[in-house]
């Protein structure tokens, strides 16, 4: 196992990403609501653009900041359970920021045009 980043892979320091993730404690109590709420609190305090829905939390920002936030959420869940499940989907499109809102706005515009 490598101790640091792969020197073969170069990514811009300002790599901007949109991430949808879901984190859940496993093996603790039957209720995961408190741990999930703690994670959502981490997200909201992060200062990154975000939204939470019934299945995922979406976050947009610099790669390192977003992944550090996901790591903090994993740690919060690990405080209450011996195992943590993470589902994560990442979108990186160079030159595009504000995707959290603009992707939805484009779909809404098409729907509005169709009447």
C-alpha positions in Angstrom: 0.0 0.0 0.0 1.3 3.4 -0.9 1.8 6.1 1.8 1.0 9.2 -0.3 -0.4 10.4 -3.5 0.5 8.5 -6.7 3.2 10.6 -8.4 2.0 9.3 -11.7 -1.3 11.2 -11.2 -1.2 15.0 -11.4 -4.4 16.9 -10.5 -4.8 20.6 -10.4 -4.7 22.2 -7.0 -8.0 23.8 -7.7 -9.8 20.6 -8.9 -13.5 21.4 -8.5 -16.0 18.6 -7.9 -19.6 17.9 -7.3 -20.1 15.0 -5.0 -23.3 13.1 -3.9 -22.6 10.9 -0.9 -24.4 8.9 1.7 -22.8 7.8 4.9 -24.4 5.5 7.5 -23.2 3.8 10.7 -23.6 0.0 10.8 -23.6 -2.4 13.6 -24.6 0.1 16.3 -28.1 0.9 17.3 -31.1 0.5 14.9 -31.5 4.3 14.6 -29.0 6.1 12.4 -30.8 9.5 12.6 -28.5 11.1 15.2 -25.3 10.2 13.4 -26.7 11.3 10.1 -27.8 14.6 11.6 -24.3 15.1 13.0 -22.9 14.5 9.5 -25.3 17.0 7.9 -24.3 19.5 10.6 -20.6 19.0 9.5 -21.7 19.6 5.9 -23.7 22.8 6.7 -20.8 24.2 8.8 -18.3 23.5 6.0 -19.1 26.6 4.0 -19.3 24.5 0.9 -22.3 24.7 -1.4 -24.6 21.8 -0.4 -28.1 20.3 -0.3 -29.5 17.3 1.5 -32.3 15.1 0.3 -33.8 11.8 1.5 -31.1 9.7 -0.1 -27.9 11.8 -0.4 -26.1 14.9 0.5 -24.7 16.9 -2.4 -21.6 19.0 -1.9 -19.7 21.2 -4.4 -16.2 22.7 -4.0 -12.5 22.1 -4.2 -11.6 18.4 -4.2 -9.5 18.4 -1.1 -12.1 20.3 1.0 -14.9 18.1 -0.2 -13.0 14.9 0.6 -11.9 16.2 4.0 -15.6 16.8 4.7 -16.5 13.3 3.7 -13.7 12.0 5.9 -15.1 14.0 8.9 -18.6 12.5 8.2 -17.2 9.0 8.3 -15.4 9.8 11.5 -18.7 11.1 13.1 -20.5 7.9 12.2 -17.5 5.8 13.5 -18.0 7.4 16.9 -21.3 5.5 17.3 -20.8 2.3 15.3 -18.1 -0.3 14.6 -18.6 0.0 10.9 -19.5 2.7 8.4 -21.0 2.4 4.9 -20.2 5.1 2.3 -21.7 5.6 -1.1 -20.1 8.4 -3.1 -20.5 9.6 -6.7 -18.2 12.4 -8.0 -18.5 14.6 -11.0 -15.5 16.7 -12.2 -16.0 18.9 -15.2 -13.1 21.3 -15.8 -14.1 24.9 -16.2 -17.5 24.5 -14.6 -18.5 25.6 -11.2 -22.0 26.1 -9.7 -23.2 22.8 -11.0 -25.2 22.1 -7.8 -27.7 24.7 -8.9 -27.1 25.0 -12.6 -27.8 21.4 -13.5 -31.2 21.5 -11.9 -31.9 24.9 -13.4 -31.3 23.6 -16.9 -33.7 20.7 -16.4 -36.3 23.1 -14.9 -36.0 25.4 -17.9 -36.6 22.5 -20.3 -39.7 21.5 -18.3 -41.0 25.1 -18.3 -40.5 25.4 -22.0 -42.4 22.1 -22.6 -45.3 23.6 -20.7 
